[in-house]
Amino acid sequence: MSTKDYLEKDYYAVLGVPKTATAEEIKKAYRKLARQYHPDANQGDTKTEAKFKEVSEAYDVLSDTKRRKEYDDARALFGSGGLGGYQGGAGSGRGGFPFDFGDLFGGAQSGGGTGERIGDIFGGLFNRGGRTTASTTRPRRGQDIESEVTLSFTEAAEGSTVSLRLTSSSACTACSGTGAKAGTTPRVCPTCEGTGAASRNLGNFAFSEPCRDCRGRGLLVDDPCPVCEGSGRGRSTRTIQARIPAGVGDNQRIRLKAKGAPGENGGPAGDLYVQIHVKPHPVFGRSGENLTITVPVTFAEAALGAEIKVPTLKGMPVTVRIPEGTPNGRTFRVRGRGVARKDGTKGDMLVTVEVAVPQRLDDKARDLLSEFKNATTEADPRAELIELARSE
């Protein structure tokens, strides 16, 4: 549907509903009119057939939430009571519009009025004479940069400040970014008249694109700078101190705002994206915000119970109580000894016990274990397992 159709046709009037009509009210009105003007009920009547098409067209727009909003916005902006009103037919402006879009959108005066705000929004879309009013001196955001860093397990868990050596694009120091050889100056591009943009007309609209002659710079260099070869850009290397937040994981990619390449003409700097690599720890592992550790215990400690010392990450060991009859592989939770969170709190440490079987026994230990074995012969841990296997 063209913009002209949106402005000329009142779909609400076609369906006989108010602008505040609900979706159900619109559907009800359409069904009623569709039955009335359907070609099957009016054989050979060209007027009712045209009316049926008009009703269907109105329903197609108003029944679609997105298209209805676009239609309402267009009529609110250009319709009666909008920007001077819209009148169908051939007007004094181009493409059937009674006014010149270039005057309306491109000639706004400074001062923060409505015309200026609308000119900022539509200045690159509607223009006059195939020319835009874009300025190449506007601030430009710097480029984003990517880097990598390898952290120790502790640095990743607790957070760290690291030095990063970055290489990025910046203004050429030899020509101060002009692209022209020292002692010369660039000249205004005659094609785009210094705007850096050319326009392509499509009926009532004109879309801006970078000027092909000056490549969007608005300037032409006759005697280029030998250092940057006329581009005005060079490569700079710098070292920054970057704070890596606590709790980052291996292969995680984080964004450091405004740590990228510097902007042009006072524009903001780009962002720095850092790919994190974390070295494994010989003792600890991670499960989200929790640390994990496997601690060996003796058979006697697991059977009789004990209090054991467990190491922590960058801290004093903690005491964990192992209750009597603890099975192999049981996990205990130590609160607040895990990975640091963004709010300053910490996760937990998950301690898993593993019964250590001695590889060598002296005669005394062997005799004592034999006595224990004889004393517990009635307690067969596999008896229930065998019975279950036989029952199937």
C-alpha positions in Angstrom: 0.0 0.0 0.0 1.5 3.4 -1.0 1.7 6.4 1.2 -0.7 8.3 -1.1 -3.3 5.6 -0.5 -2.9 5.9 3.3 -3.4 9.6 3.1 -6.3 9.7 0.6 -8.4 6.8 1.9 -10.4 6.8 5.2 -10.6 3.1 6.0 -12.5 3.7 9.2 -15.2 5.5 7.2 -15.3 2.7 4.6 -16.1 0.1 7.4 -18.3 2.6 9.3 -16.4 2.3 12.6 -14.7 5.0 14.7 -10.9 5.3 15.0 -11.1 3.9 18.5 -12.9 0.7 17.3 -11.6 -2.6 18.7 -10.4 -5.5 16.6 -13.7 -7.3 17.3 -15.8 -4.3 16.2 -13.7 -4.0 13.0 -14.2 -7.7 12.2 -18.0 -7.5 12.9 -18.4 -4.5 10.6 -16.3 -6.1 7.8 -18.4 -9.3 7.9 -21.6 -7.4 7.7 -20.4 -5.3 4.7 -18.8 -8.3 3.0 -22.1 -10.2 3.0 -23.9 -7.1 1.7 -21.5 -6.4 -1.2 -20.2 -9.9 -2.0 -20.1 -10.4 -5.8 -22.0 -13.7 -5.5 -24.9 -11.9 -4.0 -24.8 -9.1 -6.7 -24.2 -10.8 -10.0 -23.1 -8.4 -12.7 -23.1 -5.3 -10.5 -19.8 -3.6 -11.0 -20.4 -0.9 -8.3 -21.0 -3.4 -5.5 -18.0 -5.4 -6.7 -15.8 -2.3 -6.4 -17.3 -1.6 -3.0 -16.5 -5.1 -1.9 -12.9 -4.6 -2.9 -12.8 -1.3 -1.1 -14.2 -2.9 2.1 -11.7 -5.8 1.8 -8.8 -3.4 1.4 -9.8 -1.5 4.5 -10.1 -4.6 6.5 -6.7 -5.9 5.4 -5.1 -2.8 6.8 -7.1 -2.3 10.0 -7.2 -6.0 11.0 -3.3 -6.1 11.0 -2.0 -4.4 14.2 1.3 -3.3 12.6 -0.3 -2.0 9.4 -3.0 -0.2 11.3 -0.5 1.6 13.4 1.5 2.7 10.3 -1.8 3.9 8.7 -2.8 5.9 11.8 0.7 7.4 12.2 0.8 8.5 8.5 -2.6 10.1 8.7 -1.8 11.8 12.1 1.4 13.2 10.6 0.2 14.3 7.1 -3.6 14.3 7.4 -6.0 17.1 8.5 -4.6 18.8 11.5 -1.2 17.4 10.9 1.6 19.3 9.1 -0.5 21.7 7.2 -2.9 19.1 5.9 -2.8 16.8 2.9 -4.9 17.2 -0.2 -5.2 14.5 -2.8 -4.7 15.2 -6.5 -2.0 17.2 -8.4 -0.7 19.9 -6.1 2.1 22.4 -6.4 4.6 20.0 -4.9 6.2 17.0 -6.6 4.5 13.7 -6.9 1.0 15.1 -6.1 1.9 16.7 -2.8 0.7 20.3 -2.4 3.9 21.3 -0.6 7.6 20.7 -1.0 9.1 18.1 1.4 12.5 19.7 1.1 11.1 22.9 2.6 9.2 21.0 5.2 12.0 18.7 6.4 15.2 20.2 5.2 14.7 23.9 6.1 14.3 23.6 9.9 15.7 26.4 11.9 17.8 25.8 15.0 16.2 26.3 18.3 14.8 22.9 19.2 11.3 23.4 17.7 9.1 20.8 16.1 10.4 21.5 12.6 14.0 20.8 13.8 13.1 17.5 15.4 11.2 16.4 12.3 14.0 17.5 10.1 16.4 15.3 12.1 14.2 12.3 11.6 13.2 12.7 8.0 15.9 14.9 6.6 17.7 12.0 5.0 14.5 10.5 3.6 12.7 13.4 2.0 14.8 16.0 0.3 14.8 18.5 -2.5 16.6 18.6 -5.7 18.2 15.2 -5.2 20.6 16.6 -2.6 20.9 15.9 1.1 21.8 18.2 3.9 23.9 15.7 5.8 27.1 17.0 7.3 30.4 15.2 7.3 31.5 17.1 10.4 29.0 15.3 12.6 30.6 13.2 15.5 31.3 9.6 14.6 31.5 6.7 17.0 34.8 4.9 17.2 35.2 1.3 16.0 34.7 -1.7 18.2 37.9 -3.7 19.0 38.3 -7.3 19.9 41.0 -8.8 22.1 41.9 -11.9 24.1 43.2 -12.5 27.6 44.2 -15.6 29.6 43.5 -15.6 33.3 44.3 -17.9 36.1 41.5 -19.7 37.8 41.6 -17.4 40.8 41.7 -14.2 38.7 38.6 -15.3 36.8 36.7 -16.2 40.0 37.7 -13.1 42.0 38.1 -10.5 39.2 41.3 -8.9 38.0 42.8 -5.8 36.4 44.9 -6.8 33.3 47.0 -4.9 30.8 45.8 -5.1 27.2 47.8 -3.9 24.2 45.3 -2.7 21.5 45.8 -1.8 17.9 43.0 0.3 16.3 42.3 2.9 13.6 42.8 6.6 14.4 43.5 9.9 12.7 46.8 10.0 10.9 49.3 12.0 12.9 51.1 13.2 9.8 48.1 15.0 8.2 45.9 15.3 11.3 43.3 13.2 9.6 42.8 15.4 6.6 44.4 12.9 4.2 46.3 15.8 2.4 50.1 16.2 2.3 51.6 18.6 4.8 51.2 22.2 3.5 48.1 21.4 1.3 44.4 21.2 2.1 41.6 19.0 0.7 39.0 20.6 -1.5 35.2 20.3 -1.3 33.8 17.4 -3.4 31.9 19.0 -6.3 29.6 16.0 -6.7 28.1 16.1 -3.2 29.1 19.7 -2.4 30.8 18.6 0.8 27.9 16.7 2.3 29.5 13.3 1.8 26.2 11.8 0.5 24.3 11.6 -2.7 20.6 10.8 -3.1 18.7 8.5 -5.3 15.1 9.6 -6.1 12.3 7.0 -6.0 9.1 8.8 -6.8 8.1 10.8 -3.8 11.1 9.6 -1.8 14.8 10.1 -2.0 17.2 7.8 -0.2 20.7 8.9 0.8 23.9 6.9 0.1 27.6 7.7 0.4 29.0 9.8 -2.4 31.0 7.6 -4.7 33.6 10.2 -5.7 34.7 11.2 -2.2 33.6 7.9 -0.5 31.4 9.8 2.0 34.1 12.2 3.3 32.8 15.3 1.5 36.4 16.2 0.6 38.8 15.3 -2.3 42.5 15.2 -1.8 44.7 16.2 -4.8 48.1 15.7 -3.1 47.6 12.8 -0.7 49.5 12.3 2.5 52.4 9.8 1.9 51.9 8.2 5.3 48.2 7.3 5.1 48.0 7.5 1.3 45.1 10.0 1.5 42.8 8.0 3.7 43.3 10.3 6.7 43.5 7.2 9.0 46.4 5.4 10.6 47.0 2.6 13.0 47.8 3.3 16.6 48.9 1.0 19.4 48.1 1.7 23.0 48.1 -0.2 26.3 45.1 0.1 28.6 44.2 -1.3 32.1 41.0 -3.2 31.8 39.0 -4.5 34.8 37.7 -8.0 34.3 34.7 -8.6 36.5 34.6 -11.4 39.0 33.0 -14.7 38.0 33.9 -14.8 34.3 34.1 -18.2 32.7 36.3 -19.9 30.1 35.5 -18.8 26.5 33.1 -16.1 27.8 33.1 -12.8 25.7 32.6 -9.6 27.7 32.1 -6.0 26.6 34.0 -3.1 28.1 32.1 0.0 27.2 34.0 2.9 25.6 37.3 1.1 25.7 37.5 0.7 21.9 38.9 3.0 19.2 38.4 6.7 19.8 35.6 8.5 18.0 36.0 11.1 15.3 35.0 14.8 15.6 34.2 14.5 19.2 32.2 11.2 18.9 32.2 8.6 21.6 34.7 5.7 21.6 33.8 2.3 20.5 33.6 -0.8 22.8 36.1 -3.4 23.6 35.1 -7.1 23.4 37.4 -9.4 25.3 37.5 -13.2 24.8 38.3 -14.8 28.1 40.4 -18.0 28.5 40.7 -19.5 32.0 43.5 -21.8 33.1 42.4 -24.9 35.0 43.0 -25.2 38.7 44.8 -28.3 40.2 42.3 -28.6 43.0 39.1 -26.6 42.3 36.5 -26.8 39.6 33.5 -24.6 38.9 29.8 -25.2 38.5 28.3 -21.8 37.7 28.8 -19.6 40.7 29.9 -22.5 42.9 33.3 -24.0 43.4 33.7 -27.8 43.4 36.3 -29.9 45.2 36.8 -33.6 45.8 38.3 -34.5 49.1 39.7 -38.0 50.0 38.6 -39.5 53.4 39.6 -42.8 55.0 37.2 -45.7 55.4 37.2 -45.1 59.2 36.3 -41.4 58.8 33.4 -42.3 56.5 32.2 -45.1 58.7 32.7 -43.5 62.1 32.3 -39.9 61.2 35.0 -37.1 61.5 35.8 -33.5 61.2 38.1 -32.8 58.2 40.0 -29.7 57.0 39.1 -28.5 53.5 41.1 -25.9 51.5 39.4 -22.8 50.2 40.3 -20.5 47.3 42.5 -17.7 48.6 41.6 -18.3 52.2 42.1 -20.4 55.3 40.9 -24.0 55.3 37.4 -24.7 56.7 36.3 -27.6 58.9 33.6 -29.9 57.4 31.9 -32.4 59.6 31.5 -35.8 58.1 28.6 -37.7 59.8 28.8 -41.4 60.7 28.1 -43.7 57.9 28.8 -41.3 55.1 28.7 -43.0 51.7 31.4 -42.6 49.1 30.6 -39.6 46.7 28.4 -37.7 49.1 28.5 -33.9 48.6 28.5 -31.3 51.4 27.8 -27.5 50.9 30.0 -24.8 52.5 28.1 -21.5 52.2 29.8 -18.4 50.9 33.1 -19.9 49.7 32.4 -20.0 46.0 32.8 -17.6 43.1 32.2 -13.9 43.5 28.9 -12.5 42.1 28.2 -9.1 40.6 26.5 -7.9 43.8 29.6 -8.7 45.9 28.2 -11.9 47.5 29.7 -15.3 46.8 28.4 -18.7 45.7 29.1 -21.9 47.7 31.8 -24.5 47.8 30.6 -28.1 47.0 32.7 -30.7 48.8 32.5 -34.2 47.5 34.1 -37.0 49.7 35.9 -39.9 48.1 36.8 -42.9 50.2 40.5 -43.6 49.8 41.4 -47.3 49.7 44.9 -48.0 51.0 47.2 -49.6 48.5 49.4 -51.3 51.2 48.6 -52.7 54.6 51.0 -53.8 57.4 50.3 -57.0 59.3 48.5 -55.3 62.2 46.2 -53.3 59.9 45.5 -56.5 57.9 44.6 -58.4 61.0 42.3 -55.7 62.3 40.5 -55.5 58.9 40.1 -59.3 58.9 38.5 -59.1 62.4 36.1 -56.3 61.1 35.2 -58.5 58.1 34.4 -61.5 60.3 32.3 -59.3 62.6 30.2 -58.0 59.7 29.6 -61.2 57.7 25.9 -61.0 58.3 25.6 -57.6 56.7 25.8 -58.4 53.0 25.5 -55.1 51.0 24.8 -57.1 47.8 22.0 -59.3 49.0 19.1 -56.9 48.0 20.8 -56.3 44.6 20.9 -60.1 43.9 17.2 -60.5 44.9 16.1 -57.7 42.7 18.0 -59.2 39.7 16.3 -62.5 40.2 12.8 -61.1 40.4 12.9 -59.8 36.9 
